[in-house]
Amino acid sequence: MKVYTTDKIRNVVLLGHGGAGKTTLAEAMCHLTGVTSRMGKVEDGNSISDYTKEEQKRGFSIKTSLIPVEWKNCKINILDTPGYFDFVGEVEEAISVADAAIIVVSGKAGVEVGAERAWDLCDKYNLPRMIYVSDMDLNDTNYGRTIEALTELYGPKIVPFHFAIHEGDKTTGCVSVIEQKGYKWDGKKSTPCDVPADCQDDLEQYHETLMETVAETNEEFMERYFGGDTFTVEEVGEAVRANILDGSVIPVECGISTQCSGIENVLDDIVRYMPNPAGRTMTGKDMKTGEEFVAKFDDAQPKSAFIFKTIVDPFIGRYSLIKVCSGSFKTDETVYDSGMESELRIGKLYIMMGNKTSEIGEIHAGDICALAKLGDAKTGDTLSTKAQQIVYPQMDISTPYTYVRYNAKNKNDIDKIAQAMTKISSEDLTFKMVNDSENRQTLIYGVGDMQLEVVKSMLKNEYKVEIETVQPKVAYRETIRKTADIDSKYKKQSGGHGQYGHVKIKFAPSGNLEEAYEFDEEVVGGSVPKNYFPAVEKGIAETVLKGPLAAYPVVGLKATLYDGSYHPVDSSEMAFKTAASQAVKKGIMDATPVLLEPIVSLKVTIPDSYTGDVMGDLNKRRGRVLGMNPIAGGKQVVEAEVPMSELFDYCTVLRSMTGGRGDYMYEFARYEQAPADVQAKEVAARAAALEEGSDD
């Protein structure tokens, strides 16, 4: 592939609901532009985009693929993204470097929630967009119904540029609204034809909508429109391009991706109407001067690039995908990595085509390429020069809230599993692993259950290690409500020196649940020598890590050592530590121990129509609804406080209740006393574990 300048580059992200046809559209673009001699199929597992074993096995995209194609002397970098919500991190990485979007909508299924969420993302990132209606060859496909649904959602900015010609049950071509011409489809070929009589009404309606849009572009056009004048195809094209760039017009295309029919129109309109990178800016910081640096995707500016994605594949290796924000990059250059705070030699530049690579000598501002062997460089790092060190802000990536506990099936694989998960987390920023040492469990976090299932499968099939996943333990805490005065003596004689330690400790609530314990001493007369005070505190510190009630960490405990005794020969630090440990266990049980459960502050964002269902579900989860705040788009943010233990399956339930339209986030708020039934259940579980010989 040749080197392209900024004005000849289009970075386009494919968005939409899972199964709407994004990957098939990308495959059709590859075939029409000559990248492939025959089209691959998602169901056959041989598409360019879905190249991983997991994608081929499951029949849907899991990762974003970069597919550059050449059309009309332009390079179009296609970013094919997953449609399933669990893999939204991949979408967010791609959209952060895209300059335009194509939202794919199935003509059969209609406007699904994935398309609505794609639209919201385009609004968030201020991306010009077009809509491509796929599946025009399937029975029950209704283009007009899809246009009506889109218009109902987004208003008159929805403007069909092409619509389908039908002969019986078959889609045989399309009508260009701008040209007012018909085209017959024969696979990739498109031949001019007359506009059928049954299409005239739709053409008149769509063309009138388009002309009104053009007329509103400026006063001259408005006067001509009301004077009955007509606009040339060139004038219409120039006017709507400006409207598309500012988001006041969203063109709609249609086609049969599996036959490459209508794809020529899509490629033409990408080149004609979608912006090149120079129309956008990216703001960073010059680390030496502290001043703001605005990248204008200009070759004349100092060199800088942003690593927006990392690929770590056991079969193809590790690649860093970059978008050049300013200047140009060539092979064998030295760059400065902001994250590593060191210089790197970038070696070769690669054009990525799915999982295939080819070398290229240089790339210009706005273009996307892959770099190999960048060591510990990670997603979000900025590459610049040591002379002018530039740093761009991190991408806005979704926070994972779904988590499960995992254990290695084979304990000998623990280190291998950790290494494999580190690689997976460097590739997927919404996946993370956490060692919850307080509750003696290891956790993995993701956006949803499907993502975690995919990780589990990847570990088995690609990294040859297996894990078991179970429901995680909730991070309960133990504390006391009353006081206790404990006399604890540890005495042991086993020949020679014995062991003797004797303490009297008062236990009371400290009132501070942020700290495990407070230790004080009020010993008088030397009944316990000062040199044993640290041993007493150590016994307390070790014992509160696992409380006697249900083996959870103890908080809010105040322990005051006030008396005791010692033996001049048999006393030792170990003896006093043991005596103190025994005192803690008995003291907690005598001081009305209670279980504390973590409470989180939850925010649920939903369309108005789902408010009742969501609030009812929160009540079932022992939640306290604090209020509702209306936001733009006919949505509500429901704020509530909910016990952490009640949120284990919330991601799945919320999606089911809202058809995938609900989002949520939470953060830890505080600990509260757990209800009696919850405490009884945990105490019983602790007793059962002890009977089985396990204390986990």
Sequence and secondary structure as in RCSB ss.txt:
>XXXX:A:sequence
MKVYTTDKIRNVVLLGHGGAGKTTLAEAMCHLTGVTSRMGKVEDGNSISDYTKEEQKRGFSIKTSLIPVEWKNCK
INILDTPGYFDFVGEVEEAISVADAAIIVVSGKAGVEVGAERAWDLCDKYNLPRMIYVSDMDLNDTNYGRTIEAL
TELYGPKIVPFHFAIHEGDKTTGCVSVIEQKGYKWDGKKSTPCDVPADCQDDLEQYHETLMETVAETNEEFMERY
FGGDTFTVEEVGEAVRANILDGSVIPVECGISTQCSGIENVLDDIVRYMPNPAGRTMTGKDMKTGEEFVAKFDDA
QPKSAFIFKTIVDPFIGRYSLIKVCSGSFKTDETVYDSGMESELRIGKLYIMMGNKTSEIGEIHAGDICALAKLG
DAKTGDTLSTKAQQIVYPQMDISTPYTYVRYNAKNKNDIDKIAQAMTKISSEDLTFKMVNDSENRQTLIYGVGDM
QLEVVKSMLKNEYKVEIETVQPKVAYRETIRKTADIDSKYKKQSGGHGQYGHVKIKFAPSGNLEEAYEFDEEVVG
GSVPKNYFPAVEKGIAETVLKGPLAAYPVVGLKATLYDGSYHPVDSSEMAFKTAASQAVKKGIMDATPVLLEPIV
SLKVTIPDSYTGDVMGDLNKRRGRVLGMNPIAGGKQVVEAEVPMSELFDYCTVLRSMTGGRGDYMYEFARYEQAP
ADVQAKEVAARAAALEEGSDD
>XXXX:A:secstr
     GGGEEEEEEEESTTSSHHHHHHHHHHHTTS SS   TTTT  SS  SHHHHHHTS  S EEEEEEETTEE
EEEEE   SGGGHHHHHHHHTT SEEEEEEETTTBS HHHHHHHHHHHHTT  EEEEEE TTSTT  HHHHHHHH
HHHHGGGEEESEEEEEETTEEEEEEETTTTEEEEEETTEEEEE   GGGHHHHHHHHHHHHHHHHTT HHHHHHH
HTT    HHHHHHHHHHHHHHTS EEEEE BGGGTBTHHHHHHHHHHHS  GGG  EEEEETTT  EEEE S TT
S  EEEEEEEEEETTTEEEEEEEEEES EETT EEEETTTTEEEE   EEEEETTEEEEESEE TT EEEEE  T
T  TT EEE SSS EE          EEEEEEESSGGGHHHHHHHHHHHHHH TT EEEEEGGGTEEEEEESSHH
HHHHHHHHHHHTS   EEEE      EEEESS EEEEEEEEE  SSS EEEEEEEEEEE S TTSSEEEEE   T
TSS GGGHHHHHHHHHHHTTS TTTS  B SEEEEEEEEE  TTTB HHHHHHHHHHHHHHHHHHS EEEEEEEE
EEEEEEEGGGHHHHHHHHHHTT EEEEEEEETTTEEEEEEEEEGGGGTTHHHHHHHHHTT  EEEEEEEEEEE  
HHHHHHHHHHHHHHHHTT   
